[in-house]
Amino acid sequence: MTGEQGEKPDTFYPPKDLHLSGIRHDHLSLEELWATGQAVADEINKDQEGTPYYDRADITGSQVAQCSLTTVPYPLPKYPTHAPIDGWPADKDARKSLAQDLAVAAGRAIS
């Protein structure tokens, strides 16, 4: 299953710590977004630098909130716009369902 424009639910499935990393952006080019995403992944995974940054999608904070999740500002030293998606349920099937909902919502997001 994909979102309306091909977004994959896996893009939104949270890692084991249930903090799905994200950044707030307004004026970054696509190249800058990918570079920032990789740099944030490297910062978060310092002990595993070079951890691949596999995917990205645009979604609004209100769309995240409509899925009963939250975006929480969590600035990193070099990346003050880091804001993970939090509030994931403990149940794996419920997380999968929310990831699908976010993928559909991202298909409707306006960049």
VMD Tcl script that draws the C-alpha trace (Angstrom):
set ca {
  {0.00 0.00 0.00}
  {1.27 3.46 -0.82}
  {-0.02 6.96 -0.26}
  {-1.85 8.84 -2.96}
  {1.39 9.92 -4.66}
  {3.51 6.84 -3.97}
  {4.58 7.52 -0.38}
  {5.44 4.25 1.34}
  {4.15 3.47 4.82}
  {7.67 2.22 5.70}
  {8.83 5.83 5.36}
  {6.70 6.60 8.42}
  {7.27 3.46 10.48}
  {9.09 4.50 13.66}
  {12.39 2.99 14.81}
  {12.65 0.91 17.97}
  {12.88 4.03 20.17}
  {9.54 5.22 18.69}
  {10.97 8.65 17.75}
  {10.59 9.05 14.00}
  {13.10 11.70 13.04}
  {11.92 14.68 11.04}
  {12.90 18.24 10.26}
  {10.81 21.35 9.84}
  {11.67 23.04 6.58}
  {10.34 25.87 4.51}
  {12.99 27.07 2.11}
  {15.28 24.12 1.44}
  {15.88 22.72 -2.02}
  {15.42 19.00 -2.59}
  {19.22 18.59 -2.57}
  {19.48 20.48 0.72}
  {16.70 18.34 2.24}
  {18.49 15.10 1.37}
  {21.83 16.42 2.65}
  {20.24 17.66 5.88}
  {18.42 14.35 6.35}
  {21.66 12.40 5.99}
  {23.48 14.77 8.35}
  {20.72 14.44 10.97}
  {20.84 10.63 10.60}
  {24.61 10.78 11.15}
  {24.16 13.02 14.22}
  {21.55 10.74 15.76}
  {23.56 7.59 15.00}
  {27.00 8.95 15.94}
  {28.30 5.48 16.73}
  {27.20 4.31 13.26}
  {28.12 7.32 11.11}
  {27.16 6.83 7.50}
  {23.85 5.19 8.44}
  {21.94 5.47 5.19}
  {19.14 7.98 4.99}
  {16.67 6.04 2.89}
  {13.58 8.10 2.36}
  {11.76 11.35 2.88}
  {8.24 12.68 2.53}
  {6.50 15.97 3.16}
  {3.76 16.09 5.76}
  {2.33 18.92 7.81}
  {2.18 19.08 11.59}
  {-1.60 19.22 11.45}
  {-1.67 16.02 9.38}
  {0.50 14.34 12.00}
  {-1.86 15.58 14.72}
  {-4.88 14.20 12.83}
  {-3.26 10.77 13.28}
  {-3.10 11.37 17.07}
  {0.67 11.79 16.95}
  {2.79 14.81 17.83}
  {5.77 16.64 16.40}
  {8.07 17.61 19.20}
  {10.87 20.12 18.66}
  {14.12 18.37 19.61}
  {16.89 20.64 18.35}
  {20.25 19.05 17.64}
  {23.41 21.17 17.97}
  {23.73 21.78 14.22}
  {20.08 21.16 13.30}
  {17.72 23.36 15.31}
  {14.71 22.35 13.18}
  {14.86 18.67 14.13}
  {11.37 17.59 15.27}
  {10.61 13.88 15.66}
  {7.14 12.42 15.31}
  {6.22 10.96 18.69}
  {3.26 9.44 20.52}
  {3.37 6.03 18.82}
  {1.35 3.23 20.42}
  {3.10 0.18 21.85}
  {1.10 -2.15 19.61}
  {2.99 -3.00 16.39}
  {-0.17 -3.37 14.28}
  {-1.41 0.02 15.49}
  {1.94 1.59 14.48}
  {1.66 0.00 11.02}
  {-1.83 1.41 10.63}
  {-0.67 4.90 11.63}
  {2.26 4.66 9.21}
  {-0.23 3.90 6.43}
  {-2.40 6.84 7.50}
  {0.62 9.16 7.43}
  {1.63 7.90 3.97}
  {-1.84 8.72 2.66}
  {-1.75 12.14 4.37}
  {1.69 12.85 2.90}
  {0.25 12.17 -0.53}
  {-2.03 15.13 0.09}
  {0.63 17.41 1.65}
  {1.41 20.68 -0.02}
  {5.17 21.35 -0.14}
}
mol new
graphics top color blue
foreach p $ca { graphics top sphere $p radius 0.5 }
foreach p [lrange $ca 0 end-1] q [lrange $ca 1 end] { graphics top cylinder $p $q radius 0.2 }
display resetview
